[in-house]
Amino acid sequence: MKGIIPIVIGTDPSSYSMTRSINDAYGEKVIVCCSRILSPFSHTKIADIYMDSYADENYIARPEVLIDLVNRACKENSAGQEKVIFFIPNEIYMEVIYDNLEKFAFEPIIPYPDKQLGEALMKKRYFYARMEEMGVLIPKTRIVSQDNYKDLDLEGRLILKADDNNAYKSSRIKEKEKVYFVDSQEDAIKKVDEIFELEYKNKYQGSWIVQEYIPGGQGTEFTLNGYRSGDDKFSLSQARCLLTDQRPLQIGNYLVLIDSDLEELYALTKKIIRGLDYYGFFNIDMKIHPETGDVYVFEINPRLGRSSYFSNLGGVNHTYAAIEDMARNNSLEQKQTKAFNWIAAGKKECEKHIPAELLKEFRRPDRYANTGLTVDNPNDRGALRNIMIKKYIQHLNKSVFD
């Protein structure tokens, strides 16, 4: 990548997905900056890892640690004229980088929405308001605070989730869950009351989202990853979920995805992204009502999804699209062409837990032959790494399914 320095932040599975995608496209090692090496990067051959001396450093509390680390990595790899492009795994790191852009020793390229839109989308309420303005179908939604939650007017089964997920993740609430499910308006008010009492004690004062529950089990949810270039070209990939995580802090995260090619979802995605005046990476979650066929949009992540390597299995490399567009002025369009299964744990364990009525979809020969787990990379092998990744997958099997 002559003249270009991609830098990936962090070493979680999302960071490995982006690192692997860049390495797939260009065949070169990628600079990774982190506070510690997590299992996905154990003994990796596809990354040059720069690690700060603070093993458990909180980059929100001390952003200068991350800034100094990235500046050092660039200085040691730069001849002076390179373009530096950031790849960021989550909104917490994104917020730190947005707030400190002028403190880097160079002007980084950020293939994400601009600061104003990116920060707005970190609050779920903003996204839902914009969808209503555009006429995009979302679940009936109420924003509740300590002042108005007892006036809740939604009936039936409901879902509760934090408006500001970054702040909620950072709170000291011990028994928090990513999403709460309740069966009635009365139960929702009781649960919100409990949550606000915990929040008051644990320094989270944010609002909560209460939404109607849209029916439909496994196989009714879809996720789309994409990149929109500065001249309105889209790289898009789409997957249908066959199995989701049920652990309290991970509930709803995808465990098994298969290829999907519904034009209606592609068209809706373009409508949303253009309506938001959005450029860069994105991930949108949707659900199709099993009885009406209506498409409900659940949320947008201003980044690639944690499961984004499914795109590569389908023939789309979003990191390649971003680098070519923003660093080489070579925008392009990509759309998936291959059948695939993407899995978040061991193949056999995932297969055991897929609902019987969906198993034939997973076992379809062309998909089964192209089954991939992000961290299990044929181009990143070695005796020690093979052992560590095997143990990591065994740990995933146990933690996810037990």
N, C-alpha and C positions, 0 to 999 in steps of 0.2 A: 504494500500500500504506500508507494512512494508519495511523500508529501502529505500524508494523513496519519494522525495518531488517534485511534479509537481508545477510549478509556472506559472500562466497566467499573462501576462502584459496587462493592460488596461481594460476598461469596456464597449467597444462598442459591437455591435452585433457579430462581429467575435470572440471577447474574450469570450462572453457568449457561443457561439457555442462550443468552445474548452473546456470551463469549464463544460458545460452540457455533452459533450462527455466523459470526464474523469469521471464525476460522474456517468454516465450511466454504464460505464465499471466496476468501482470499488466500487460504492455506498458510497463514502466518500466525505467530503468537500474538496474543492480545494483552495489553497492560490492564491489570486488575488492581484496584486500590481498596484496602480493607483494614479492619481493626483486628480481625482474626480469620483463620482459614477454616471454613466449615467443610463438612464431608463432601459436598459436590466437587470441591476443588482439591481434594486429597491427592497428592502426588500427580497433579495434572501436568501434561506436556504441551497444552495449548495456550498457556497463560504465563506471563511474567508477573509475579505477584509482588506488590509493594505493600508492606504492612507497617503501621505505626507502632510505637512502643507502648501504647495504651491498650492492653488486651481487651478491656471491656469499655472502651471509650464511648461516651454518649455524644454523637456528633451534633445533636440539637443543643446540648449544654455547652459544648466546646467546638464549634464549627471550624475554628482555626486549625485544629488537628487534621481534619480532612483536607482543608485548603493547602496546608503545608505539604502534606503527603502527595497530593496530586501535582502541586508545583514541582516537587522534587522529581517525581516520575517523568514529568514532561521535560524538565531540564536535562535529565540523563538520557533522554531518547530523541532529543530535538537538535536539528542542525540550524534552527532559527526561523525557518519559513513554513513549517508544517501547520496544517489545520488540525485542531484538536476537537474531537467530537465525543460528547458524553453519552453513556448508556446507563440508565438509572433504573434500579429494580422496583422501587416503591415510592409512595408519596412522601414518606418521612425524609428520605434523602433528597427527594426533589425539592421539598420546601427549604431545606438547608442550602441547596445550590441556588435556587431562585433568590434567596435573601443575601447571597454573598458573591454574586457573579462578578462584581467589580474588584473583588479581592484576589482573583486568580491572576497569575503572572502573564496571562494570555487571554484572548477573547474566545471562549469556548463556543462551539456549535452545539445547540440543544435541539434535538429532533423531537420536541415535545411542544405542546401548546404554549403560547406566550405566558408570561408570569401572571398577568391579570386573569386570563381565562383558566389557566392551570390551577391557581389558588381558589378561584370561585368553584371549580368542579370538585375540589376536595370537600366541599359541603354538599351533601346530597340534595338538600332543599333547592339549591340553585338549578341543578340538573332537572329535577322534576318540574320546577316552574317553567323552565325553557321548553320542556317537552309539551306541556299543556299549551303553551303559546303556539307551538308548531302543529298542534293537532295530532301529536304522536300518542298512541294509547299506552297509558301506564296504569298500574293498580291505583284504586282510590287511595289518596294519601293525605295524611294530616301531620303537621309539624307541632309537636307538643313541648311545652316548657313547664317549669314549676308553677307558672301562673295560670295555665289553661288546661292541663291534662285531664282534670275532672269533668271538663265539658266535652270530652271526646264523643263524636256522633257516628262512629263507624260500628256496624253490627257484624256478627258472624265470626268466623275464624280470622285471626289477624296476625300480622308479623310486626315485630318491634326491632329497630336497629338504630345505632347512634348516627346522628347527623354528621358529626365530625369524627370520622374513624381514626384519624391520626391522634387526636387528643384522647380518645377513648382507649386506644391501644397503650398509650403512655400513662394512663391512670393507674393507681395502685389497687384497684378493685380486684380482689383475689379470685372470686368465683364468677367472673364475668363470662358471658357467652357472646359470640359474634352476632347471633340472631336469636330472638325469643319468639316462640310460637304460643299463642293463646287461643282459646275456643270461644271467647265472647267479649263484648264491650266491658263487662264488669271485671273479667279476669285481666283485661288489658290495663284498666285503671289501677287495679291492685299491683300488677307487675311494675307499671311505671312508678307508682308510689314507692315500691321497694327500691327500684333503681335510683330514683332521685335521692332517697335517704342514703344509699351507699355512695352516690356521687358526691354529696355534700361532705361526707367524711373523707373522701379520697381524691378531692381536688379536681373533679371533672364537673363542670357546670354547663355542659352543652345541652342542646335540644335533642329530642328523639323523634324518629320517623315512625309513624304507625300506618300500616298499609293493609288493605284487604289481601287475603290469601288467594292466589290464583290456583285453582285445582290443577292436578296433573302430576304424575309420579315421574320415575326415571324415564328418560327418552323424550321428554317434552321441553327440555331446556336446550338452548343453543348459545354459542359464544362466537363472536367475530373479532378477529384481530385485523389491524390495518395500519397503513401509513398513507397519508395524503401529502403529496409534494406541493411545492410552492406554486406550480402551474396547474394544480387541480387533477393530477393523475393519482389513481388509487392502486395500491397493492392490497388485496383483500384475501382473507382466508376464513373459512366457516366450518364449524364442527357441531355435532349433536352429542349431547351428554347421555351416556348409558348408566353412569354410576357416579354418585356424589358422596363426599365425606360427611359423616354424621357426628364427628367429634365436636364438642361445644364451641371451641375456638376456631374450628376449621369448617364448620357446617356450611354446606353448599359449594365448597371447593371441588373442582372436578377431579375425578379419579380415573375415569375412562371416557375418552372422546373418540368419535368416528367421523369420517368425512361426511359433509353435507353440501348441497348445492342448490339451495332454495333462492331463486332470483328475487323473490319478495323480500327476503332478509337483506340481500345485497343492496337493493334499491332503498330500503328503509334506512340502512346504515349511511348511505351517501346523503340522503335527505337530512339526517341528524347532523352529520359532520359539516356539511355545507351550511346548514341553518345556524350552527354554533360559530361559524367562521373559524373553523378549527383546522390546524395543520400539524403534521407530525404523527407520532404513534398513538394508537387508541385501542381499547378493548371494550366491547359492548356485549352485555348479557341480555338475552331475550327468552321468552317462554311462549309456546303456542298452546292456547286453551284447547284441551282435548275434545271438547264438545262443540264449541263455536268456531274453532279454527282461527280466532283472533290472535294477533301477535302483540304481546305485552313487552314493553322495554323495561328492564329492571334497573340497570345502572350503567354508567360509563366509568372506566378507569383511564386516567390520562397517561397511559403507558401501555406497554404490551402486557398481556395477562401472564400469570404464573405458569400457565399451561401452554405458552406461546410456541413451544417447539413443534406442536402439532402442525403449525403452518409449514415448517420445513419438510415434514413428512409428506405434506400435500403438494410440495413443489413451489412454495412461496418463501422467500427469505426477506423479511421486513428490514432487518439491519442492513442488508445489501442495498435495498431501495433507498434507505435514509442516507447512507454514505455516498452513494452515487449521486443523489439529488443535492444534498447540502454541501458536500465537499468537492464534488467533481462537476456540478452543474449538468448532470446527466439524468434527468428524471425519467422514470419508466413506470409501466403498469404490469402488475402480476396478478394472476388469479389461479387458484389451485387446480391441478389436473390429475392428481393421484389419489387413489383410495388409501386409507390408513386407519390404524388404531393407535391412539396415543394413550399411554398408561402412566399413572403416578406412583405405582408400586410394582411388585413382581407380577409377571404376566399370568402365571397359574393362579395366584391368589386373587387377582382382579377377576379372572375368568370365573372363579368359584362364586363370586358375589354378585355378578351381573344377573338381573332378573331373568328368569327362564324364557319369558316371551321376547327378550331382546338378545339372547345369547347367539341366535343365528346371524344377527347383524355383525357381531364381533367376530364370529368364526367364518364369515364370508372369505373365501380363499384369497382374493386379491388384497383384502384388508389385513388378513392374518399374516400374510407374507411380508407386510410392511408395518409391523408393530414396533413402536419405539418408546423408550423411556429416556427422558432428557439426559440424565447423567450417565447412562450406559452408552458410551460413545466409542464406536469401532476405531476411530482415529485418535483415541486417547487411552491407550492401553499400556500396561506395564505390570510387573509382578506385584508390587506393593499396592498400586492403584486397584488392580483387579480384586485383591483381597479386601481392601477398604470399601469398594463399591458393593461387593457382594454382601458385606456386613451391613452397609447402609441400607440396601434393599431389604434385607432381613429385618432390620429395625423398622423400616417403613411398613412392612407387612404386619408386624406385631402391633405397632402403634395405631395404624389405620383400622385394622380389621379386628383386633382384640378389644 
